[in-house]
């Protein structure tokens, strides 16, 4: 997902408006960069828990997206 977002960001310019497939309204390149940052942060947090031996259920219980 992060790779796809990076590709999409690479195809946008400063005046590009993006219609999301989910959610409401429009965004722009800056909004897409914010989403990419969130995705990378969540990925890294999940990986840290996996590396420390946490189970799937423990990772879910950590509620990392909140």
N, C-alpha and C positions, 0 to 999 in steps of 0.2 A: 504494500500500500504506500509506503514511503517513497519507493522508487517511482510509482505511478504519479504520485503528487509532485515529485521533483520534475518529471517529464512535463506535466501539465503547467507547472510554474514556468518552466523554460520556454513554453509556447505563448506565454502571456506578455503583454507589454504594460507600460504604466497606465494606459487608458483602457485596458481590457476590462470588461464586465463579465462576470461568470455567474451562470445560473446553476445553482446546486441541484443535484438529483435528489437530495434529502434536505429537509429544513425549509426555511422560508426566505424569500427575497433573493437579492443579488449579493455578490461579494466582488472583490478585485484581487489583484496580485498580492497585495499586503495581507488580505484576509486568508489567502491560500498559504502564505508563508507562516502565518500564525497557526493554522491547522497543522502544517508540517512540523512545526516546533512541538506542538502537543503530542503528535503521533510519535515523534522521536523520544520525547521525554517518557511517555508511557511504555514504549518498547524497552527503553533502558531500565526503567524501574522493574518491569516484569522480569527481565533477564537477570537483574541483580538478585531477585528473590529465588529464581530458578537455580542460579549458581550457588546460592546459600543452602540449597537442599529443600526448599519449601515445596509442598505438594500443590497440585492443581487447585484443590479446594482452599488451601491456605493463600494462594495467590489471589483467588477470587475474593476471599474474605478480607483481604487487605484493602479492598475498594480503592485502588490506585487512581481511578479517574475522578475521585471526588475531592 
